[in-house]
Amino acid sequence: MLPYAAYLRVYEPLTAFAEPERKVWADYADSRDRPRRANALNAEHGESVMRLLGMPPHPVPAQESPNAYLRRVEDRLYVCPWQTRLRSWLAFSRLRGATPARLMDRLVPKAIAEQTADDFDRYKRKAGSSALRTHIRTTAWHVPPAWFVPFDGNERWLVLGSAGPGQDVTTATGRNLIYVTSMAQARRRAARALNVLRRHLGDVASNFDVEDIARWLEEFHPHSLVELDYGGLVHLMDDDALQADQSVAELSAALTGLDTGQEELAYAMYQRVILRWKSMQQLESAN
C-alpha cells in the first residue's frame, strides 16, 4: 500500500541538464540497478519510512537522492529527479510552520528539528533561490483542482489491477491513473484557464491556485513533459470509481461553460469535481 498521495511531475529532456549532470542521468538510465517505474514509489516510500522509524528519526536524508523517474519518447530521454532531500526540507518547513511547538516536539525532537532547519538555511544561502525548484509536487488525500488544468481528458491512462481470491481490489498491485502531456500544451491550457478565471471572476481567480501552477511550469524547459499521477490515491477508489473519475474533462467543461456564459453547466461540472475530492479528503480524519 502506497501513501495516500498524488504527484504532479515535470520530466525535462536530457539536453536541459548541464554537464556533468547530463552524463550522470544518461549513465543512470542505462543502469540495471536503478528502481524501475513500477517499484519507484515503493522504493521512495520505503526510504522515508526507514528514516522516520529510526531512533532518533531523521526527517531529511543526509544526501540528495541519486534517483529519478524516467520517460522515453521515441529516442528522447526525459528525466524527473526525485530530489528527496530538497522535497523533505520543504515539507518539513511547512509542517514546522503549521504545527504548534508542543506537538512538533512530540513528532521530532527539538534538537533534530532545529538542526534540520539550520541545515536547510545553509543550503539556501549556498545554493540560491533557483536551487529550490522541485520537479515533483505532492499532495495527500486529494488532487487539487488546479492540477487538472494542464491536461486534456484524452490524455488519461487508466490501469485496473487484477485482485486475487479474497483480495480487496483496491489493494491490487498495478492499479494506476495517470495523465501525461507536453509542456507546450500544459502551459497553453494553464494560460487559458487563468485568462477565463480572471475575466469572469476577477480577484476571486487567485483562490483557484492556477496562477501558481502556471508559474511553476514556466520554470522548466519548454520541451518537457508534465505528468499527473494519482499515486496511492487509487487505493481509496474501487474500479468503478476510477473509471468514473473524469475530473480533467469535467473541469475543462466547467471552464468552457464559464467562458461561454453557460453558468449552470460551469457550476455543475465544477461541483462534481469538488464534491468527489472533498469526500475523499474527509477520509484523512476518519477512523
Secondary structure, 3 states (H helix, E strand, C coil): CCCCEEEEEEEEEHHHCCCCHHHHHHHHHHCCCCCCHHHHHHHHHHHHHHHHHCCCCCCCCCCCCCCEEEEEECCEEEEEECCHHHHHHHHHHHHHHHCCHHHHHHHCCHHHHHHHHHHHHHHHHHHCHHHHCCCEEEEECCCCHHHHCCCCHHHEEEECCCCCCCCCHHHCCCCEEEEEEEHHHHHHHHHHHHHHHHHHHHHHHHHHCHHHHHHHHCCCCCCCEEEEECHHHHHHCCHHHHHHCCHHHHHHHHHHHHHCCCHHHHHHHHHHHHHHHHHHHHHHHCC
